[in-house]
């Protein structure tokens, strides 16, 4: 039962923290009491959040969005505003409930209107809803304006006695420099609490939640303060607190939340803050005619405009990166982005495999010596060689003498056959058919703007027809010597249009082995170069069974070394098609990307003392292809491998440089291992580094058999863990 309503509890807490783009529970534990410094404001704010989330659930809105607080935080602000402005009573209670539903409707509507432009609704629903309520309530004669401003100390005395009054007065009478005092007042004003004490508590919570957000809040606020001073605008300390939070929220949003924090985002915060000031001053002048506060409108206008114009960039010279997986923390966004870019730097929309079996050599690569020039430069010619590097046997006088001639050519990626030519004669050795340049060719459509073309095939060997749906690895023809081909070889290219002769597209090959003198190296995505000896990864059944994490799979472990002796996992997929393993006992989740030949773990959330966390670290990168002596290396996001306390200071410098790193090395058995191919042992090492120097080390071991994963060992973090897979 508790598990079923977990989303509701999280939605309640996140409705408070979402105001600062956070989902930190400790931050929520500080923000909720702050709203109760004015008791009735806090009460009506809480009521508004609960009612909004309940109504949203029964209407049928996405519980994930309710859980994240996307709808509740605007209603919270409206409830706080009404609780501050009006005296409590039955009429106000009814109005708060109506306002909660109304704000929810506005939130969903604005989300639908601007969401199609990939823009957030921010706090626009709060601004519009509270404006409408304030304008209409002037005719609500049963409502009385709040007079608690006058009797604040009396209210505090009733709640906490003389000690609470003394604390409140002590904080407000502190000799704090005027700009810093206004900073605290502005933070408190975000929650309609106009006191230094509330601002200091929020600042502490902001620092706990995010060092980057805290730093940006200072840059945004004091940048605005300096701009007001430069332009000579007069503004009182009290008046500034009402509008100062616009600069704080803008700086956090653009400097570190919607944009990956880096030196460029910080600079743009400094540039944008004066724009917020201009919008604030102008809107304040306009709205004063209607006796309406400006609230967070300048923040909303500026952030939405900035995020919208970024979508029209044709390049990213500004290095402002908008992240597509929101982790609700500038630090988590930054570390995840940097790690993802490092691991998957060469982007491929769909994986494209080498179009053959066995090992072939690149005899002409991109920008080739003979052809592959100009608009056709991104192409490969492949041939086969013997141990001496020769491409043919005997004297090489006949096509059959060449090792690649008559060898199967396979489909590089799933798609639909677009074009087929199969009636051109193969050339005599040394001859060329320039009139039919490409020879026998197959073009396959994979996406609307992605095609592969395979040329110089053997006459009459093509096994597919136009319109056929083909799958990766299917044999579609044989290597030949047709067209402009003096010697048998396979021409392979990618292109954006379906025509034979289309200009080429630079696009990487996925998951192939590159043979070097020292052995084979796994290339996850890359562009093969001239004389590279390459082959597709050959899938090993034991490896595939052990790490084949298909949705619905259940895994059970008998564990030694942890408190929980029996552990059960389930592989799941969410509404956004993200795949993850969930631990039934702890609720921890490990997200992963599953390809035909590789497994990559991407993200972990939950208990770091769970077996799933240690499995996530150890199986971080797995190749399903067994190669003797293969070594895989990878790196973790800093926040996933280091304790949050240990990276506290690191977070301040992270947007500019990082001195912490975590790496993993996974080793496959060498040539002389005594295991059968179905009985494999993978071991590895995890290292934490400070300025490149190893400061701690962990190790792990996987044992596999015909049934898949047999057992898993982990040593480190003061744990000696052995987990035997029972299912």
C-alpha positions as CSV (number, residue, x, y, z in Angstrom):
1,X,0.0,0.0,0.0
2,X,2.8,2.4,0.9
3,X,4.5,1.6,-2.4
4,X,1.3,2.4,-4.3
5,X,1.0,5.9,-2.7
6,X,4.7,6.6,-2.8
7,X,4.2,8.9,-5.9
8,X,1.7,11.0,-3.9
9,X,4.1,11.5,-1.0
10,X,6.9,12.5,-3.4
11,X,4.5,14.8,-5.3
12,X,3.8,16.6,-2.1
13,X,7.4,17.2,-1.2
14,X,8.5,18.0,-4.8
15,X,5.7,20.6,-5.1
16,X,7.8,22.6,-2.6
17,X,11.2,22.0,-4.0
18,X,10.2,22.3,-7.7
19,X,10.0,26.0,-7.1
20,X,13.8,25.8,-7.1
21,X,13.9,23.1,-9.8
22,X,14.8,20.5,-7.1
23,X,13.6,17.1,-5.9
24,X,15.8,17.1,-2.7
25,X,13.9,15.7,0.3
26,X,16.1,17.6,2.8
27,X,15.5,20.8,1.0
28,X,11.7,20.1,1.2
29,X,12.1,19.5,5.0
30,X,13.5,23.1,5.3
31,X,11.1,24.8,2.9
32,X,7.9,23.4,4.4
33,X,8.5,24.9,7.9
34,X,9.5,28.2,6.3
35,X,6.0,28.5,4.7
36,X,4.6,28.2,8.2
37,X,6.5,31.2,9.6
38,X,3.1,32.7,8.6
39,X,1.0,29.8,9.9
40,X,-2.1,30.4,7.8
41,X,-0.1,31.0,4.6
42,X,1.6,27.7,5.2
43,X,-1.6,25.9,6.0
44,X,-3.4,27.1,2.9
45,X,-0.3,26.4,0.7
46,X,-0.2,22.9,2.0
47,X,-4.0,22.5,1.4
48,X,-3.6,23.8,-2.1
49,X,-0.8,21.3,-2.9
50,X,-2.7,18.3,-1.5
51,X,-5.9,19.2,-3.3
52,X,-4.2,19.8,-6.6
53,X,-2.4,16.5,-6.6
54,X,-5.6,14.6,-5.6
55,X,-7.7,16.3,-8.3
56,X,-4.9,15.7,-10.9
57,X,-4.8,12.0,-10.0
58,X,-8.6,11.6,-10.3
59,X,-8.8,13.5,-13.6
60,X,-6.2,11.1,-14.9
61,X,-3.1,13.3,-15.4
62,X,0.3,11.7,-15.6
63,X,1.3,10.5,-12.1
64,X,4.9,10.9,-13.0
65,X,4.4,14.7,-13.5
66,X,2.3,14.9,-10.3
67,X,5.1,13.0,-8.5
68,X,7.7,15.5,-9.7
69,X,5.6,18.4,-8.5
70,X,5.1,19.9,-11.9
71,X,1.5,20.8,-11.2
72,X,1.6,21.2,-7.4
73,X,4.2,23.9,-7.1
74,X,2.1,26.6,-8.9
75,X,-0.9,25.8,-6.7
76,X,1.4,26.0,-3.7
77,X,2.4,29.5,-4.6
78,X,-1.2,30.5,-5.2
79,X,-2.2,29.1,-1.8
80,X,0.6,30.9,-0.1
81,X,-0.3,34.1,-1.8
82,X,-4.0,33.9,-0.8
83,X,-3.1,32.9,2.8
84,X,-0.8,35.9,3.1
85,X,-3.3,38.5,1.6
86,X,-6.5,37.5,3.3
87,X,-7.8,36.6,6.7
88,X,-8.4,32.9,7.3
89,X,-12.0,31.6,7.3
90,X,-14.4,29.3,5.5
91,X,-14.7,31.6,2.5
92,X,-10.9,31.7,2.0
93,X,-10.8,27.9,2.4
94,X,-13.3,27.4,-0.3
95,X,-11.5,30.0,-2.5
96,X,-8.2,28.2,-2.0
97,X,-9.8,24.9,-3.2
98,X,-11.3,26.5,-6.2
99,X,-8.0,28.3,-6.9
100,X,-6.1,25.0,-6.7
101,X,-8.2,23.4,-9.4
102,X,-8.1,26.6,-11.5
103,X,-4.3,26.7,-11.3
104,X,-4.1,23.1,-12.2
105,X,-6.2,23.7,-15.3
106,X,-4.1,26.7,-16.3
107,X,-0.9,24.6,-15.8
108,X,-2.1,21.8,-18.1
109,X,-3.3,24.3,-20.7
110,X,-0.1,26.3,-20.8
111,X,1.9,23.0,-20.9
112,X,-0.2,22.0,-23.9
113,X,0.3,25.3,-25.7
114,X,4.0,25.9,-25.2
115,X,5.0,22.3,-24.5
116,X,4.9,21.5,-28.2
117,X,7.8,24.0,-28.5
118,X,9.7,22.0,-25.8
119,X,9.3,24.8,-23.4
120,X,8.4,24.5,-19.6
121,X,5.4,26.3,-18.2
122,X,7.5,27.5,-15.2
123,X,5.4,29.6,-12.8
124,X,3.2,31.3,-15.4
125,X,0.1,29.4,-14.0
126,X,0.8,30.9,-10.6
127,X,1.2,34.5,-12.0
128,X,-2.0,34.3,-14.1
129,X,-4.1,32.5,-11.5
130,X,-3.2,34.9,-8.6
131,X,-3.7,38.0,-10.8
132,X,-7.2,36.8,-11.7
133,X,-8.0,36.0,-8.2
134,X,-6.7,39.3,-6.9
135,X,-8.7,41.3,-9.5
136,X,-11.9,39.4,-8.9
137,X,-11.6,39.3,-5.1
138,X,-12.0,43.0,-5.0
139,X,-15.7,42.3,-5.3
140,X,-15.6,39.5,-2.7
141,X,-16.9,41.5,0.3
142,X,-17.0,38.4,2.5
143,X,-13.2,38.3,2.3
144,X,-11.1,40.5,4.7
145,X,-7.6,41.6,4.0
146,X,-4.9,40.2,6.2
147,X,-4.0,42.2,9.3
148,X,-1.5,39.7,10.6
149,X,1.3,41.9,9.3
150,X,0.6,44.2,12.2
151,X,0.4,41.4,14.8
152,X,3.2,39.1,13.5
153,X,4.9,38.9,16.9
154,X,1.6,38.0,18.6
155,X,1.1,35.1,16.2
156,X,4.6,33.9,16.7
157,X,4.1,34.1,20.5
158,X,1.0,31.9,20.2
159,X,2.8,29.3,18.1
160,X,6.2,29.2,20.0
161,X,6.1,31.5,23.0
162,X,8.7,34.1,23.9
163,X,11.6,32.0,22.7
164,X,10.3,31.9,19.1
165,X,9.7,35.7,19.2
166,X,13.2,36.3,20.5
167,X,14.7,34.1,17.6
168,X,12.6,36.0,15.0
169,X,13.6,39.4,16.3
170,X,17.3,38.4,16.7
171,X,17.6,37.4,13.0
172,X,15.8,40.4,11.7
173,X,17.9,42.8,13.8
174,X,21.2,41.3,12.6
175,X,23.7,43.9,11.3
176,X,23.8,42.5,7.8
177,X,25.0,44.6,4.8
178,X,22.1,45.9,2.9
179,X,22.7,44.0,-0.4
180,X,23.1,40.7,1.5
181,X,20.0,41.5,3.6
182,X,18.0,42.1,0.4
183,X,19.3,38.8,-1.0
184,X,17.9,36.9,2.0
185,X,14.6,38.9,1.9
186,X,14.3,38.0,-1.8
187,X,14.8,34.3,-1.1
188,X,12.1,34.5,1.5
189,X,9.8,36.4,-0.8
190,X,9.7,33.5,-3.2
191,X,7.5,31.7,-0.6
192,X,5.8,34.9,0.5
193,X,7.8,35.1,3.7
194,X,9.3,38.5,4.0
195,X,11.9,38.0,6.7
196,X,15.7,37.6,6.9
197,X,15.3,34.3,8.9
198,X,13.2,32.7,6.2
199,X,15.7,33.8,3.6
200,X,18.7,32.3,5.5
201,X,16.9,29.0,5.9
202,X,16.1,28.9,2.2
203,X,19.8,29.8,1.4
204,X,21.0,26.9,3.6
205,X,18.6,24.6,1.8
206,X,19.7,25.8,-1.6
207,X,23.3,25.2,-0.6
208,X,22.5,21.7,0.5
209,X,20.5,21.0,-2.7
210,X,23.0,22.4,-5.1
211,X,26.3,24.3,-4.8
212,X,25.9,25.4,-8.5
213,X,22.4,26.7,-7.9
214,X,23.5,28.5,-4.8
215,X,26.4,30.1,-6.6
216,X,24.2,31.2,-9.5
217,X,21.6,32.7,-7.1
218,X,24.4,35.0,-5.8
219,X,25.6,35.9,-9.3
220,X,22.0,36.6,-10.5
221,X,21.0,38.7,-7.5
222,X,24.2,40.7,-7.0
223,X,24.5,41.2,-10.8
224,X,21.1,42.8,-10.8
225,X,22.0,44.9,-7.7
226,X,25.0,46.2,-9.6
227,X,23.0,46.9,-12.7
228,X,20.5,48.9,-10.7
229,X,23.3,50.9,-9.2
230,X,24.9,51.5,-12.6
231,X,21.6,52.8,-14.1
232,X,20.8,54.9,-11.1
233,X,17.5,53.3,-10.4
234,X,16.1,54.0,-6.9
235,X,14.8,51.0,-5.1
236,X,14.2,50.4,-1.4
237,X,15.3,47.3,0.4
238,X,11.7,46.2,1.0
239,X,10.6,46.9,-2.5
240,X,13.6,45.0,-4.0
241,X,12.7,41.8,-2.1
242,X,9.5,41.5,-4.1
243,X,11.3,41.5,-7.4
244,X,14.8,40.2,-6.4
245,X,13.8,36.6,-6.7
246,X,13.3,37.0,-10.5
247,X,17.1,37.4,-10.8
248,X,17.7,34.4,-8.5
249,X,15.4,32.1,-10.4
250,X,16.5,33.3,-13.8
251,X,20.2,32.6,-12.9
252,X,19.5,29.1,-11.6
253,X,17.2,28.2,-14.6
254,X,19.6,29.4,-17.4
255,X,22.9,29.0,-15.6
256,X,22.5,25.4,-14.4
257,X,19.1,23.8,-14.8
258,X,17.7,24.0,-18.3
259,X,21.2,24.6,-19.7
260,X,24.3,22.5,-18.7
261,X,26.3,24.6,-16.3
262,X,29.7,25.7,-17.7
263,X,31.7,28.9,-18.1
264,X,29.5,30.0,-21.0
265,X,26.2,29.6,-19.1
266,X,27.6,31.6,-16.3
267,X,28.6,34.4,-18.6
268,X,25.2,34.4,-20.2
269,X,23.5,34.7,-16.8
270,X,25.5,37.9,-16.3
271,X,24.4,39.1,-19.8
272,X,20.7,38.2,-19.3
273,X,20.2,39.6,-15.8
274,X,20.1,43.2,-17.1
275,X,17.4,42.1,-19.5
276,X,15.4,40.7,-16.6
277,X,15.8,44.1,-14.9
278,X,14.5,46.0,-17.9
279,X,11.5,43.6,-18.1
280,X,10.9,44.0,-14.4
281,X,11.0,47.8,-14.4
282,X,8.8,48.1,-17.4
283,X,6.2,45.5,-16.3
284,X,6.1,47.0,-12.8
285,X,5.3,50.4,-14.2
286,X,2.5,48.8,-16.4
287,X,1.0,46.6,-13.8
288,X,0.9,49.3,-11.1
289,X,-2.0,50.8,-13.1
290,X,-4.0,47.7,-12.2
291,X,-2.5,47.5,-8.7
292,X,-1.0,44.1,-9.4
293,X,2.4,42.9,-8.3
294,X,4.9,41.9,-11.0
295,X,5.6,38.6,-9.1
296,X,7.7,36.1,-11.2
297,X,6.6,37.4,-14.6
298,X,10.0,38.8,-15.6
299,X,11.7,35.5,-14.8
300,X,9.1,33.6,-16.9
301,X,9.3,35.9,-19.9
302,X,13.1,36.1,-20.0
303,X,13.7,32.3,-19.5
304,X,11.1,31.2,-22.0
305,X,12.4,33.7,-24.7
306,X,16.0,32.5,-24.1
307,X,15.2,28.8,-24.3
308,X,13.0,29.4,-27.3
309,X,15.6,31.3,-29.4
310,X,18.2,28.5,-28.7
311,X,16.1,26.2,-30.8
312,X,16.9,28.2,-33.9
313,X,20.6,27.7,-33.7
314,X,22.3,26.1,-36.7
315,X,25.4,25.4,-34.7
316,X,26.4,25.5,-31.0
317,X,29.3,28.0,-31.0
318,X,28.0,29.4,-27.8
319,X,28.4,25.9,-26.2
320,X,25.1,26.2,-24.4
321,X,23.9,22.6,-24.1
322,X,20.3,21.9,-23.4
323,X,20.1,18.5,-21.8
324,X,17.5,16.0,-22.8
325,X,17.4,13.9,-19.6
326,X,16.5,16.2,-16.7
327,X,18.0,15.0,-13.4
328,X,16.5,17.8,-11.3
329,X,19.9,19.1,-10.1
330,X,22.5,21.2,-11.9
331,X,25.3,18.9,-10.6
332,X,23.6,15.7,-11.7
333,X,22.8,17.3,-15.1
334,X,26.4,18.3,-15.5
335,X,28.0,15.1,-14.5
336,X,25.5,13.0,-16.5
337,X,26.0,15.1,-19.6
338,X,29.8,15.1,-19.5
339,X,29.9,11.4,-18.9
340,X,27.4,10.7,-21.7
341,X,29.3,12.9,-24.1
342,X,32.6,11.1,-23.2
343,X,31.1,7.6,-23.6
344,X,28.9,8.2,-26.6
345,X,30.7,11.1,-28.3
346,X,30.1,9.8,-31.8
347,X,26.3,9.9,-32.2
348,X,24.5,7.3,-34.4
349,X,20.7,7.5,-34.6
350,X,20.6,3.8,-35.4
351,X,23.4,1.3,-35.1
352,X,25.0,0.3,-38.4
353,X,27.1,-2.9,-38.5
354,X,29.8,-3.9,-40.9
355,X,28.2,-5.6,-43.9
356,X,30.0,-8.9,-43.9
357,X,31.1,-12.0,-41.9
358,X,34.7,-12.5,-40.7
359,X,37.6,-10.1,-40.8
360,X,38.1,-7.7,-43.7
361,X,40.6,-4.9,-44.4
362,X,39.9,-1.3,-45.4
363,X,41.8,-0.9,-48.7
364,X,40.4,2.5,-49.4
365,X,38.9,4.7,-46.6
366,X,37.3,8.2,-46.5
367,X,39.1,10.7,-48.7
368,X,40.6,7.9,-50.7
369,X,43.6,7.8,-53.0
370,X,41.7,6.8,-56.2
371,X,38.1,7.5,-55.7
372,X,36.1,8.6,-52.6
373,X,36.6,12.3,-53.4
374,X,34.5,15.4,-53.0
375,X,30.9,14.8,-52.2
376,X,31.6,11.0,-52.4
377,X,34.5,11.0,-49.9
378,X,32.7,9.3,-47.0
379,X,32.9,5.7,-48.2
380,X,34.9,2.5,-47.7
381,X,36.3,-0.2,-49.9
382,X,36.7,-3.6,-48.1
383,X,38.7,-6.7,-49.1
384,X,39.9,-9.9,-47.4
385,X,43.5,-10.8,-47.0
386,X,45.6,-13.8,-45.9
387,X,48.1,-13.8,-43.1
388,X,50.7,-12.2,-45.4
389,X,48.4,-9.3,-46.2
390,X,47.7,-10.5,-49.8
391,X,44.2,-10.1,-51.2
392,X,44.4,-13.0,-53.6
393,X,45.9,-16.5,-54.1
394,X,47.9,-17.8,-57.1
395,X,48.6,-15.0,-59.5
396,X,45.4,-13.1,-59.0
397,X,44.4,-13.4,-62.6
398,X,40.8,-14.4,-62.0
399,X,38.1,-13.1,-59.8
400,X,37.9,-16.4,-58.0
401,X,41.5,-15.9,-56.9
402,X,40.5,-13.0,-54.6
403,X,39.5,-14.0,-51.1
404,X,36.6,-11.6,-50.9
405,X,35.0,-12.7,-54.2
406,X,31.8,-14.7,-53.8
407,X,31.8,-14.0,-50.0
408,X,28.4,-13.1,-48.4
409,X,27.5,-9.5,-48.1
410,X,25.1,-8.8,-45.2
411,X,22.5,-6.2,-44.3
412,X,24.2,-3.5,-42.1
413,X,21.0,-2.3,-40.4
414,X,17.3,-3.1,-40.4
415,X,15.4,-1.4,-43.2
416,X,13.5,-1.7,-46.5
417,X,15.2,-2.3,-49.8
418,X,14.9,0.8,-51.9
419,X,16.8,-0.1,-55.1
420,X,18.4,-3.2,-56.6
421,X,20.6,-3.7,-59.7
422,X,21.7,-7.3,-60.3
423,X,22.3,-7.8,-64.1
424,X,25.7,-6.3,-64.7
425,X,28.6,-8.6,-65.6
426,X,31.6,-9.0,-63.4
427,X,34.8,-7.5,-64.9
428,X,37.9,-9.4,-65.9
429,X,40.8,-8.6,-63.5
430,X,42.2,-5.1,-64.4
431,X,39.2,-4.0,-66.4
432,X,36.6,-1.4,-65.5
433,X,33.0,-0.7,-66.5
434,X,32.9,3.1,-66.3
435,X,29.5,3.2,-68.1
436,X,27.9,1.4,-65.2
437,X,30.0,2.8,-62.5
438,X,28.5,1.3,-59.4
439,X,27.9,-2.1,-60.8
440,X,25.4,-4.4,-59.1
441,X,24.1,-2.4,-56.1
442,X,21.6,-2.6,-53.3
443,X,20.3,0.6,-51.5
444,X,18.5,0.1,-48.2
445,X,16.4,2.7,-46.4
446,X,16.8,2.8,-42.6
447,X,15.2,6.2,-41.9
448,X,13.7,8.9,-44.0
449,X,17.1,10.5,-44.3
450,X,19.4,7.6,-43.9
451,X,20.3,5.0,-46.5
452,X,23.1,2.5,-47.0
453,X,24.5,1.5,-50.4
454,X,26.5,-1.6,-51.2
455,X,28.1,-1.8,-54.6
456,X,30.2,-4.0,-57.0
457,X,28.2,-7.1,-56.1
458,X,28.4,-10.3,-58.1
459,X,26.0,-10.6,-61.0
460,X,22.9,-12.7,-60.1
461,X,23.8,-13.0,-56.5
462,X,21.4,-10.5,-54.9
463,X,18.8,-12.3,-52.8
464,X,16.5,-9.3,-52.1
465,X,14.0,-7.3,-54.1
466,X,12.7,-3.7,-53.9
467,X,10.2,-3.3,-51.0
468,X,11.6,-6.2,-48.9
469,X,12.1,-5.6,-45.2
470,X,15.5,-6.8,-44.2
471,X,17.2,-7.3,-40.8
472,X,20.7,-6.7,-39.6
473,X,23.0,-9.6,-40.6
474,X,20.8,-11.1,-43.3
475,X,22.7,-12.3,-46.3
476,X,21.6,-10.0,-49.2
477,X,24.2,-10.9,-51.9
478,X,27.8,-11.8,-52.7
479,X,30.9,-9.7,-53.2
480,X,31.7,-9.3,-56.8
481,X,33.7,-7.3,-59.4
482,X,31.1,-5.3,-61.3
483,X,31.1,-1.6,-62.3
484,X,34.2,0.6,-61.8
485,X,36.0,-2.2,-60.1
486,X,39.3,-3.6,-61.5
487,X,39.6,-6.0,-58.5
488,X,36.9,-7.7,-56.4
489,X,36.0,-5.6,-53.4
490,X,32.9,-4.3,-51.6
491,X,32.1,-0.6,-51.7
492,X,30.0,0.6,-48.7
493,X,28.6,4.1,-48.0
494,X,25.8,5.9,-46.2
495,X,23.8,8.6,-47.8
496,X,20.7,10.8,-47.1
497,X,18.9,10.1,-50.4
498,X,17.8,6.8,-52.1
499,X,19.5,7.3,-55.5
500,X,22.4,5.3,-56.7
501,X,25.2,7.8,-57.1
502,X,24.0,10.0,-54.2
503,X,26.6,11.9,-52.3
504,X,27.9,10.3,-49.2
505,X,27.2,10.9,-45.5
506,X,29.8,10.7,-42.7
507,X,28.3,8.2,-40.3
508,X,30.0,5.8,-37.8
509,X,30.0,2.0,-37.7
510,X,28.8,0.4,-34.4
511,X,30.3,-2.4,-32.3
512,X,33.2,-3.8,-34.3
513,X,36.6,-5.3,-33.5
514,X,39.7,-3.5,-34.6
515,X,42.7,-5.8,-34.9
516,X,46.0,-4.4,-33.7
517,X,49.4,-6.0,-33.2
518,X,48.6,-6.1,-29.5
519,X,45.3,-7.8,-30.0
520,X,41.7,-6.8,-30.8
521,X,40.2,-3.6,-29.6
522,X,36.4,-3.1,-29.3
523,X,35.2,0.0,-31.1
524,X,31.7,1.0,-30.0
525,X,31.2,3.7,-32.6
526,X,33.9,4.7,-35.0
527,X,35.1,5.4,-38.6
528,X,37.4,2.7,-39.8
529,X,40.6,4.0,-41.4
530,X,42.8,2.7,-44.2
531,X,44.4,-0.7,-43.6
532,X,42.3,-1.3,-40.5
533,X,41.5,-4.9,-40.0
534,X,37.9,-5.0,-38.8
535,X,35.2,-7.6,-38.0
536,X,31.8,-7.6,-36.3
537,X,31.5,-8.6,-32.7
538,X,30.5,-12.3,-32.6
539,X,27.9,-12.8,-29.9
540,X,28.7,-15.4,-27.1
541,X,25.6,-17.2,-25.8
542,X,26.7,-17.3,-22.2
543,X,27.4,-13.6,-22.2
544,X,24.2,-12.8,-23.9
545,X,22.1,-14.9,-21.5
546,X,23.8,-13.5,-18.5
547,X,23.2,-9.8,-19.4
548,X,20.2,-10.1,-21.7
549,X,18.1,-7.7,-19.7
550,X,14.7,-7.9,-21.5
551,X,11.7,-6.2,-19.8
552,X,9.8,-8.7,-17.6
553,X,12.9,-10.7,-16.7
554,X,13.1,-11.6,-13.0
555,X,16.5,-12.1,-11.2
556,X,16.9,-13.6,-7.8
557,X,20.1,-13.7,-5.7
558,X,21.2,-15.4,-2.5
559,X,23.6,-12.8,-1.0
560,X,26.4,-13.0,1.5
561,X,28.0,-9.8,2.9
562,X,24.9,-7.6,3.0
563,X,22.0,-7.2,5.4
564,X,19.5,-8.5,2.9
565,X,20.1,-12.2,2.2
566,X,17.5,-12.7,-0.5
567,X,17.3,-10.1,-3.3
568,X,14.9,-9.9,-6.2
569,X,15.1,-7.7,-9.3
570,X,12.8,-7.1,-12.2
571,X,13.6,-5.6,-15.5
572,X,11.2,-2.9,-16.5
573,X,10.5,-0.2,-19.1
574,X,8.8,3.2,-18.3
575,X,6.5,5.4,-20.3
576,X,9.4,7.1,-22.0
577,X,10.9,3.7,-23.1
578,X,13.7,3.9,-20.6
579,X,14.8,0.4,-19.5
580,X,15.9,-0.2,-16.0
581,X,16.4,-2.9,-13.3
582,X,14.3,-2.3,-10.2
583,X,15.2,-3.9,-6.8
584,X,12.0,-5.1,-5.3
585,X,13.3,-4.8,-1.7
586,X,14.8,-1.3,-1.9
587,X,13.1,0.3,-4.8
588,X,16.5,1.2,-6.3
589,X,16.8,1.5,-10.1
590,X,19.6,1.1,-12.5
591,X,18.9,2.4,-16.0
592,X,20.7,1.0,-19.0
593,X,21.0,1.0,-22.8
594,X,20.8,-2.4,-24.4
595,X,22.1,-3.0,-27.9
596,X,22.6,-6.1,-30.0
597,X,26.2,-6.5,-28.9
598,X,26.6,-4.2,-25.9
599,X,25.2,-3.3,-22.5
600,X,25.7,0.1,-21.0
601,X,24.5,1.2,-17.7
602,X,23.5,4.9,-17.7
603,X,22.2,6.0,-14.4
604,X,21.5,4.8,-10.8
605,X,19.1,6.1,-8.2
606,X,18.4,4.6,-4.8
607,X,20.3,3.0,-2.0
608,X,24.1,2.8,-2.5
609,X,24.3,-0.1,-0.1
610,X,22.1,-2.3,-2.2
611,X,23.4,-5.2,-4.4
612,X,21.9,-3.5,-7.4
613,X,24.3,-0.5,-6.9
614,X,27.4,-2.8,-6.9
615,X,26.0,-4.6,-9.9
616,X,25.5,-1.3,-11.7
617,X,29.2,-0.3,-11.0
618,X,30.5,-3.7,-12.1
619,X,28.4,-4.4,-15.2
620,X,28.7,-0.8,-16.3
621,X,29.9,-1.8,-19.7
622,X,29.6,-5.3,-21.1
623,X,30.4,-6.7,-24.6
624,X,28.4,-9.8,-25.6
625,X,31.2,-10.8,-27.9
626,X,33.9,-12.9,-26.4
627,X,37.5,-12.0,-27.4
628,X,40.6,-13.4,-25.8
629,X,42.2,-10.8,-23.5
630,X,39.6,-8.1,-24.4
631,X,39.8,-5.2,-22.0
632,X,36.9,-2.7,-21.7
633,X,37.4,0.7,-20.1
634,X,34.9,3.3,-19.1
635,X,34.2,6.2,-16.7
636,X,31.4,7.0,-14.3
637,X,29.6,10.3,-13.6
638,X,31.4,11.7,-10.6
639,X,28.2,11.9,-8.5
640,X,27.5,8.2,-9.1
641,X,30.8,6.9,-7.7
642,X,31.7,9.5,-5.0
643,X,29.9,10.1,-1.7
644,X,27.9,13.4,-1.9
645,X,29.8,14.8,1.1
646,X,33.2,14.2,-0.7
647,X,32.2,16.0,-3.8
648,X,30.7,19.0,-2.0
649,X,33.6,21.3,-2.7
650,X,34.1,19.7,-6.1
651,X,30.6,20.9,-7.2
652,X,31.6,24.5,-6.9
653,X,34.4,24.1,-9.5
654,X,32.7,21.4,-11.7
655,X,31.3,23.8,-14.3
656,X,34.9,25.0,-15.0
657,X,37.2,22.0,-14.3
658,X,37.0,18.6,-12.5
659,X,39.6,17.0,-10.3
660,X,37.7,13.9,-9.3
661,X,37.1,10.9,-11.6
662,X,36.0,7.3,-11.4
663,X,37.0,4.6,-13.9
664,X,36.3,1.0,-14.4
665,X,38.3,-1.7,-16.3
666,X,36.6,-5.0,-17.2
667,X,38.9,-7.9,-18.3
668,X,38.0,-10.9,-20.4
669,X,40.0,-14.2,-20.1
670,X,43.2,-14.4,-22.1
671,X,44.2,-17.1,-24.6
672,X,45.6,-19.4,-22.0
673,X,42.5,-19.4,-19.7
674,X,41.4,-22.8,-18.6
675,X,37.6,-22.1,-18.9
676,X,35.5,-23.5,-21.7
677,X,33.9,-20.9,-24.0
678,X,30.6,-21.5,-22.1
679,X,32.3,-21.1,-18.7
680,X,33.6,-17.5,-18.6
681,X,35.0,-15.4,-15.8
682,X,35.0,-11.6,-16.1
683,X,36.9,-9.6,-13.5
684,X,37.5,-5.9,-13.2
685,X,38.7,-3.0,-11.1
686,X,37.1,0.3,-10.1
687,X,39.3,3.2,-9.3
688,X,38.5,6.6,-7.7
689,X,41.0,9.3,-8.6
690,X,41.9,12.7,-7.2
691,X,43.9,14.9,-9.7
692,X,44.7,11.7,-11.6
693,X,46.0,9.8,-8.6
694,X,44.2,6.7,-7.4
695,X,42.8,7.2,-3.9
696,X,40.7,4.0,-3.5
697,X,40.1,0.8,-5.4
698,X,37.4,-1.8,-5.6
699,X,37.2,-5.1,-7.5
700,X,34.5,-7.4,-8.9
701,X,34.1,-10.8,-10.5
702,X,31.4,-12.4,-12.7
703,X,31.2,-16.2,-13.2
704,X,29.1,-17.3,-16.2
705,X,28.0,-20.7,-17.4
706,X,25.6,-22.1,-20.1
707,X,22.6,-20.8,-18.1
708,X,24.0,-17.3,-17.9
709,X,25.2,-15.5,-14.7
710,X,26.1,-18.0,-12.0
711,X,27.5,-15.7,-9.3
712,X,28.8,-12.2,-8.7
713,X,31.5,-11.0,-6.3
714,X,32.3,-7.5,-5.1
715,X,35.1,-6.3,-2.9
716,X,35.3,-2.7,-1.6
717,X,33.5,0.0,0.3
718,X,34.1,-2.1,3.4
719,X,32.1,-5.0,1.9
720,X,33.0,-8.5,0.8
721,X,29.9,-9.5,-1.2
722,X,29.0,-12.8,-2.9
723,X,25.7,-13.1,-4.7
724,X,24.6,-16.4,-6.2
725,X,22.1,-16.1,-9.0
726,X,19.2,-18.4,-8.4
727,X,17.0,-17.4,-11.3
